[in-house]
Amino acid sequence: MQKSGFQEAGRAQLSLLAPLEKKCLIWLARHTPRWINSDHLTALGLASLAGAGLSYWYARSNPAGLLWVIVFLALNWLGDSLDGTLARVRNQQRPRYGFYVDHVVDAFGTFFLLAGLGLSGYMSERIATALLIAYFMLSIEVYLATYTLGTFHLSFWKFSPTELRILLAIGNVALLYRPVVHLFGGSYLLFDVGGAAGVAGIVLMLVTAVAKHTVALYRAEPIPNGSR
């Protein structure tokens, strides 16, 4: 396979917890047993999101499933966040392989998670589907921007997957006490309200990113003057 000409994109990580998270990940990478490699951690990240989805489905009959989701979210953070750091600390980077596998795994993992939420009874299937579509559309924009602009954005508006995992874990605890909220004279599932807000936020991020990146690319490649 032709390899020449490939250039790894720069990483933009500007989330709230990024400085602390980076220090923790480097420490963990330096203390990870040698027999564990990045592929093991990537597999852990995928398996843990599948476990979170199954736990949401289990929560339909037993609320204890919501607590299991939190455990699997923590494992997902470990696997999904540490795999790349481990490769960099050990100087074992595989840029194309790592980028491709990591994000294909993210796509499958997000599907498992939101499918479980849609089957849990704590979020309607329509909201879960809307969240999944919005996530995939934002992901497509991120990957296109990575290819055309050479920068991979890991966060939007100070939020990254780490902050989202924490918010989801807090929401799970809230579900144990108040799964239904009353707004504007009606009763709604707590996670439907949160999910609808999430969809609106993702759509706003998407529209903002599309406008910003379109302008940047237009300025970088103005219409050439024709010659006859």
C-alpha positions as CSV (number, residue, x, y, z in Angstrom):
1,M,0.0,0.0,0.0
2,Q,1.3,3.5,-0.9
3,K,2.5,5.3,2.2
4,S,4.3,8.3,0.9
5,G,2.6,11.7,1.3
6,F,0.7,10.8,4.4
7,Q,0.9,13.4,7.2
8,E,-0.6,12.9,10.6
9,A,-3.1,15.6,11.6
10,G,-2.4,17.8,14.5
11,R,-4.6,17.2,17.6
12,A,-6.6,20.0,19.2
13,Q,-7.7,19.1,22.7
14,L,-9.0,22.2,24.6
15,S,-11.6,20.6,27.0
16,L,-12.0,21.6,30.6
17,L,-10.3,18.6,32.0
18,A,-7.7,18.2,29.3
19,P,-4.6,19.4,31.4
20,L,-5.4,17.1,34.3
21,E,-6.4,14.2,32.1
22,K,-3.2,14.4,30.1
23,K,-1.1,14.1,33.3
24,C,-3.1,11.2,34.5
25,L,-2.9,9.4,31.2
26,I,0.9,9.8,30.9
27,W,1.3,8.5,34.4
28,L,-0.9,5.5,33.6
29,A,0.9,4.8,30.4
30,R,4.3,4.8,32.1
31,H,3.0,2.3,34.7
32,T,1.1,0.0,32.3
33,P,2.5,-3.5,32.2
34,R,4.5,-4.2,29.0
35,W,2.3,-7.1,28.0
36,I,-0.6,-4.6,27.5
37,N,-0.6,-2.7,24.3
38,S,-2.8,-0.1,22.6
39,D,-4.9,-2.7,20.8
40,H,-5.8,-4.3,24.1
41,L,-7.0,-0.9,25.4
42,T,-8.9,-0.2,22.2
43,A,-10.7,-3.5,22.6
44,L,-11.5,-2.6,26.2
45,G,-13.0,0.7,25.1
46,L,-15.3,-1.1,22.6
47,A,-16.3,-3.9,25.0
48,S,-17.0,-1.5,27.8
49,L,-19.4,0.6,25.6
50,A,-21.1,-2.7,24.6
51,G,-21.4,-3.5,28.3
52,A,-22.8,0.0,29.0
53,G,-25.5,-0.6,26.3
54,L,-26.4,-4.0,27.8
55,S,-26.5,-2.5,31.3
56,Y,-29.0,0.2,30.1
57,W,-31.1,-2.6,28.6
58,Y,-30.8,-4.5,31.9
59,A,-31.9,-1.3,33.8
60,R,-35.3,-1.7,32.2
61,S,-36.0,-4.4,34.7
62,N,-33.5,-3.6,37.4
63,P,-32.3,0.0,38.2
64,A,-29.0,-1.5,39.3
65,G,-28.1,-1.6,35.7
66,L,-27.7,2.2,35.8
67,L,-24.8,1.8,38.2
68,W,-23.2,-0.8,36.0
69,V,-23.3,1.7,33.2
70,I,-21.1,4.0,35.3
71,V,-18.6,1.2,35.8
72,F,-18.4,0.6,32.1
73,L,-18.1,4.3,31.3
74,A,-15.1,4.4,33.5
75,L,-13.6,1.4,31.8
76,N,-14.4,3.0,28.4
77,W,-12.5,6.2,29.5
78,L,-9.5,4.0,30.4
79,G,-9.4,2.1,27.1
80,D,-10.4,4.9,24.8
81,S,-8.2,7.6,26.2
82,L,-5.1,5.6,27.2
83,D,-4.6,3.6,23.9
84,G,-3.1,6.6,22.0
85,T,-1.2,7.9,25.0
86,L,0.4,4.5,25.5
87,A,1.5,4.3,21.9
88,R,3.0,7.8,22.1
89,V,4.8,7.2,25.4
90,R,6.3,3.9,24.0
91,N,7.0,5.5,20.7
92,Q,4.9,2.9,18.9
93,Q,2.6,5.2,16.9
94,R,0.8,3.8,13.9
95,P,-1.0,7.0,12.7
96,R,-3.2,5.7,9.9
97,Y,-4.0,2.4,11.7
98,G,-4.7,4.1,15.0
99,F,-6.9,6.8,13.6
100,Y,-8.9,4.4,11.5
101,V,-9.4,1.7,14.1
102,D,-10.0,4.1,17.0
103,H,-12.8,5.9,15.2
104,V,-14.5,2.9,13.7
105,V,-14.5,1.5,17.2
106,D,-16.0,4.8,18.5
107,A,-18.8,4.5,15.9
108,F,-19.7,1.0,16.9
109,G,-19.4,1.8,20.6
110,T,-21.7,4.8,20.3
111,F,-24.3,2.7,18.5
112,F,-24.2,0.1,21.2
113,L,-24.6,2.7,23.9
114,L,-27.4,4.6,22.4
115,A,-29.2,1.4,21.3
116,G,-29.1,0.3,24.9
117,L,-30.5,3.7,26.0
118,G,-33.3,3.4,23.5
119,L,-34.2,0.0,24.9
120,S,-33.9,1.0,28.6
121,G,-37.2,2.7,29.0
122,Y,-35.3,5.8,30.4
123,M,-35.1,7.4,26.9
124,S,-37.5,7.2,24.0
125,E,-36.3,5.4,20.9
126,R,-36.8,8.6,18.8
127,I,-34.6,10.7,21.0
128,A,-31.9,7.9,21.1
129,T,-32.1,7.7,17.3
130,A,-31.8,11.5,16.9
131,L,-28.8,11.5,19.1
132,L,-27.1,8.8,17.1
133,I,-27.8,10.6,13.8
134,A,-26.5,13.9,15.2
135,Y,-23.4,12.2,16.6
136,F,-22.6,10.6,13.2
137,M,-23.1,13.8,11.3
138,L,-20.8,15.7,13.7
139,S,-18.2,12.8,13.3
140,I,-18.4,13.1,9.5
141,E,-17.6,16.8,9.8
142,V,-14.7,16.2,12.1
143,Y,-13.2,13.6,9.9
144,L,-13.6,15.8,6.8
145,A,-12.0,18.7,8.6
146,T,-9.2,16.5,9.7
147,Y,-8.4,15.5,6.1
148,T,-8.8,19.0,4.6
149,L,-7.4,21.2,7.3
150,G,-4.9,18.9,9.0
151,T,-6.3,19.3,12.5
152,F,-8.2,16.8,14.5
153,H,-10.6,18.4,17.0
154,L,-11.1,16.2,20.1
155,S,-13.3,18.7,21.8
156,F,-16.0,21.3,21.1
157,W,-16.7,24.3,23.4
158,K,-14.6,22.9,26.2
159,F,-16.4,19.6,26.1
160,S,-14.8,16.3,25.1
161,P,-15.9,12.6,25.5
162,T,-14.4,12.7,29.0
163,E,-16.8,15.5,30.2
164,L,-19.7,13.8,28.4
165,R,-19.0,10.6,30.2
166,I,-19.1,12.4,33.6
167,L,-22.4,14.2,32.7
168,L,-23.9,10.8,31.7
169,A,-22.7,9.2,34.9
170,I,-24.3,12.0,36.9
171,G,-27.5,11.7,34.9
172,N,-27.6,7.9,35.7
173,V,-27.5,8.7,39.4
174,A,-30.3,11.3,39.0
175,L,-32.4,8.6,37.2
176,L,-32.4,6.5,40.3
177,Y,-34.3,9.3,42.1
178,R,-36.1,11.2,39.4
179,P,-36.6,9.5,36.1
180,V,-39.5,11.8,35.1
181,V,-39.5,15.6,35.2
182,H,-42.3,18.1,34.9
183,L,-41.9,21.0,32.5
184,F,-44.4,23.4,31.0
185,G,-47.3,21.5,32.5
186,G,-46.2,18.2,31.1
187,S,-44.3,15.1,32.2
188,Y,-41.2,14.0,30.4
189,L,-38.5,11.4,30.8
190,L,-35.4,13.1,32.3
191,F,-33.2,11.6,29.6
192,D,-35.5,12.7,26.9
193,V,-35.1,16.3,28.0
194,G,-31.4,15.8,28.3
195,G,-31.2,14.0,25.0
196,A,-33.2,16.7,23.2
197,A,-30.9,19.3,24.6
198,G,-27.9,17.2,23.5
199,V,-29.3,17.0,19.9
200,A,-29.7,20.7,19.8
201,G,-26.2,21.3,21.1
202,I,-24.7,18.9,18.6
203,V,-26.6,20.5,15.7
204,L,-25.4,23.9,16.8
205,M,-21.8,22.7,17.1
206,L,-22.1,21.1,13.6
207,V,-23.5,24.2,11.9
208,T,-20.9,26.4,13.6
209,A,-18.0,24.1,12.6
210,V,-19.3,23.8,9.0
211,A,-19.5,27.6,8.6
212,K,-16.1,28.1,10.2
213,H,-14.3,25.4,8.2
214,T,-16.0,26.4,4.9
215,V,-14.8,30.0,5.3
216,A,-11.3,28.8,6.2
217,L,-11.1,26.5,3.2
218,Y,-12.5,29.2,0.9
219,R,-9.9,31.6,2.0
220,A,-7.2,29.0,1.7
221,E,-8.3,28.2,-1.9
222,P,-9.7,31.2,-3.5
223,I,-11.2,30.9,-7.0
224,P,-8.3,31.0,-9.4
225,N,-8.3,33.6,-12.1
226,G,-9.0,32.0,-15.4
227,S,-6.6,32.3,-18.3
228,R,-7.2,32.2,-22.0
